[in-house]
Each structure stands twice: as C-alpha cells, then as structure tokens.
Amino acid sequence: FACLVVSGGHTHLVVVKDYGKYEILGRTRDDAAGEAFDKVARAIGLGYPGGPKIDKVSKEGNPNAIVFPKAKLEDPYDFSFSGLKSAVLNYLNGCRMKNLPINQADVAASFQQSVTDVLVDHARHAIREYHMDSFAIAGGVASNGVIRAAMEQMCREEGVKFYHPSPILCTDNAAMIGAAAYYDFIAGKRAGLDLNAVPNLKLGE
C-alpha cells in the first residue's frame, strides 16, 4: 500500500512493501509541510506549534478566500512548500503596507487548503499509477482534521481503503517507536550499546 508521512521535518510519499521495506516515491525539496505550518502560524500571530493552531482557527475561515500557489515540480511525487510559505508572507506584508485588514482565519484556512490540495493530488496520483488498494497517512500533520477528511474522501472516490492513526498517535510517541522496534526485532536486527539518537536521520537511512 501507499503511505504519506507528513511531519514537522519531513514529507514523504512511499510504497510500503512490508514492515521496514518500502520504496520512496517522493520527498520534500525544501520546507516540509509541518515546517510551513509552523512558519505561517508564527507569521499570523498564532505561535507554536503551528499545525494544531492553524487547524483550529481555520474552522472560522474561508478556505477559498485567498488563492495561494501550489508548486508543480518535474517529479510528480516530490513536494515543495517554501513557495507557498513565501506567498503567504508576501500577502501579509502587502496587506500591512497598504493598511488592509488581515483576516487571520481566512489566511489560515486558505493556506491549509493549498497544502491539502497538494498532498491529496500527490496521493491520488500514486494510488492510480501503482494500482494501490490501500492508503495510509502518518506523522504529526496527519492529525490535521481537514487533511484527514480530504484524504478519506479521495480514497473513497478511488475505491481504496484508508488507514490513519488516532490523532494522539500521530506525533512522536512511545507506541510508534515500540511498534517500529518490534518488527525490527523479529526481523533479527540488533544494535550495540553505543546506539544513540540521530534526530535528523532521513527516511531510509
């Protein structure tokens, strides 16, 4: 099945062949989705962490109020959110220079919709090209209500099963680490006592 991993530091689209065995189809070229959420949230005065705060305030806004760009890359599976982040910042600066009011909820909802559209389009493309019958999302951003609902609708339209962790299990947690360790353990993987955390380790390394 295909899986979209969306977190603060990484955005990956992968084909999962077995536990610990997968093929990376696409990854972020610059800012990951979670980074963009954090930076935009800070710019509109919501603070950190940006994901849940934008998710909450966007419920009061119009997702079609402002048309923000959606990056189109040569590789249909790679992601780029730095242009979208810059477009939001430019919009805010333009409003301030012209003394125009800034509707925080509309900015949040419109930004969130642009991110959602990109993630859904990439996922749909992978499902169709690889003839997937199941799709899953994971990572911190996967707890976003709008993204989850849009993914569920897309999977329903494509006739594939949709899997998603409970929101509380989307962020860093012991259950996630334990599950990953369990399948590595039964596969015979072992580490020495010199094992240490590598916070910037990329998927597949």
C-alpha positions in Angstrom: 0.0 0.0 0.0 1.0 3.6 -0.3 1.7 5.8 2.7 2.1 9.6 3.1 4.3 10.6 6.0 3.8 14.2 6.9 5.6 15.7 9.9 7.4 18.8 11.0 10.7 17.8 9.4 9.8 15.5 6.6 7.2 14.9 3.9 7.5 11.6 2.2 5.3 9.6 -0.2 6.2 5.9 -0.1 5.1 2.5 -1.3 5.2 0.1 1.7 6.1 -3.5 0.6 6.5 -4.9 4.1 7.4 -3.9 7.6 10.6 -1.9 7.2 10.6 -2.4 3.5 9.5 0.5 1.3 10.2 2.5 -1.8 10.4 6.3 -1.5 8.4 7.8 -4.4 8.8 11.5 -3.4 10.1 13.7 -0.7 10.2 17.4 0.2 12.6 19.5 -1.8 12.7 22.3 0.8 10.3 23.1 3.7 8.3 20.1 4.8 4.5 20.6 5.3 4.9 20.8 9.1 7.6 23.4 8.8 5.4 25.5 6.6 2.5 25.2 9.1 4.8 26.4 11.9 6.2 29.4 10.0 2.8 30.5 8.7 1.3 30.2 12.1 4.0 32.3 13.6 3.6 35.0 10.8 -0.2 35.4 11.5 0.3 35.5 15.3 -0.8 32.0 16.3 2.6 30.9 17.7 4.0 27.4 18.1 3.1 24.6 17.3 1.5 25.8 14.1 -0.3 22.7 13.0 -3.0 22.3 15.6 -3.4 26.1 15.9 -4.0 26.6 12.2 -6.3 23.6 12.2 -8.4 25.2 14.9 -8.6 28.8 13.7 -9.2 27.8 10.1 -12.6 26.4 11.1 -13.7 30.0 11.3 -12.2 31.0 7.9 -13.0 30.6 4.2 -10.5 28.2 2.5 -11.2 29.9 -0.8 -10.8 33.5 0.4 -7.2 33.8 -0.9 -5.7 31.8 -3.8 -2.2 30.7 -2.8 0.1 28.8 -5.2 0.6 25.0 -5.4 4.1 24.0 -6.5 4.3 21.9 -9.7 7.6 20.0 -9.9 9.1 17.9 -12.6 8.9 14.9 -10.4 5.1 14.4 -9.7 5.8 12.9 -6.3 8.2 15.5 -4.8 6.9 18.3 -2.6 7.8 21.9 -2.2 6.2 24.2 0.3 8.7 27.1 0.5 7.0 28.9 -2.3 3.6 28.6 -0.6 5.1 29.9 2.7 6.7 32.8 0.9 3.4 33.6 -0.9 1.6 33.8 2.5 4.4 36.1 3.9 4.2 38.3 0.8 0.4 38.5 1.1 0.7 39.6 4.8 3.4 42.1 4.0 1.3 43.5 1.2 -1.7 44.0 3.5 0.4 45.7 6.1 2.0 48.1 3.6 -1.5 49.0 2.3 -3.0 49.2 5.7 -5.5 46.5 4.7 -7.1 44.3 7.4 -5.8 40.7 7.7 -8.4 38.1 8.4 -6.3 35.6 10.4 -8.9 32.7 9.9 -9.1 33.2 6.2 -5.3 33.2 5.8 -5.0 30.1 7.9 -7.9 28.3 6.0 -6.6 29.3 2.6 -3.0 28.2 3.4 -4.2 24.9 4.8 -6.3 24.3 1.7 -3.3 24.8 -0.6 -1.3 22.3 1.4 -4.2 19.8 1.5 -4.7 20.0 -2.3 -1.0 19.3 -3.0 -1.0 16.3 -0.6 -4.2 14.8 -1.9 -3.1 15.3 -5.6 0.2 13.5 -5.0 -1.5 10.7 -3.1 -4.2 10.2 -5.8 -1.5 10.1 -8.5 0.4 7.4 -6.6 -2.7 5.3 -6.0 -3.6 5.4 -9.7 -0.2 4.8 -11.1 0.7 2.0 -8.7 -2.8 0.5 -8.6 -2.9 0.6 -4.8 -5.8 -0.8 -2.9 -4.9 0.8 0.5 -3.5 4.1 1.6 -2.3 5.4 5.0 -1.2 8.7 6.4 1.1 9.2 9.4 3.1 11.9 11.1 2.2 15.0 13.1 0.5 16.8 10.2 -1.6 13.7 9.6 -3.6 14.7 12.7 -5.0 17.7 10.8 -8.7 17.4 10.5 -9.0 19.0 7.0 -6.2 16.9 5.6 -7.6 13.7 7.1 -11.1 14.4 5.8 -9.8 15.2 2.3 -7.7 12.1 2.2 -10.7 10.0 3.3 -12.9 11.5 0.6 -10.2 10.9 -2.0 -9.7 7.3 -1.0 -13.5 6.8 -1.1 -13.6 8.2 -4.6 -10.7 6.0 -5.7 -12.2 2.9 -4.1 -9.2 2.2 -1.7 -9.1 1.5 2.0 -8.0 4.4 4.1 -5.9 4.0 7.3 -5.0 6.7 9.8 -3.7 6.6 13.4 -5.7 8.3 16.1 -4.6 12.0 16.3 -2.9 11.4 19.6 -0.7 8.7 18.0 0.4 10.9 15.1 3.0 12.8 17.0 6.2 11.4 18.5 5.2 8.7 21.0 6.4 5.5 22.6 3.8 3.4 20.9 5.1 4.4 17.5 8.7 3.7 18.5 7.8 0.4 20.1 5.9 -0.8 17.1 8.8 0.0 14.8 11.3 -1.6 17.2 9.1 -4.8 17.4 9.2 -5.5 13.7 13.0 -4.8 13.6 13.5 -7.2 16.5 11.6 -10.1 15.0 13.5 -9.4 11.7 16.7 -10.1 13.6 18.0 -6.5 13.7 20.1 -5.7 16.7 22.1 -2.6 17.9 25.0 -2.3 20.2 25.2 -0.4 23.5 26.8 2.5 21.6 23.4 3.2 19.9 22.4 6.9 20.1 19.6 9.0 18.8 20.0 10.8 15.4 17.3 13.4 15.3 17.9 14.4 11.7 18.0 10.9 10.3 16.1 10.7 7.0 13.7 8.0 6.0 15.5 5.1 4.5 18.9 5.8 6.3 
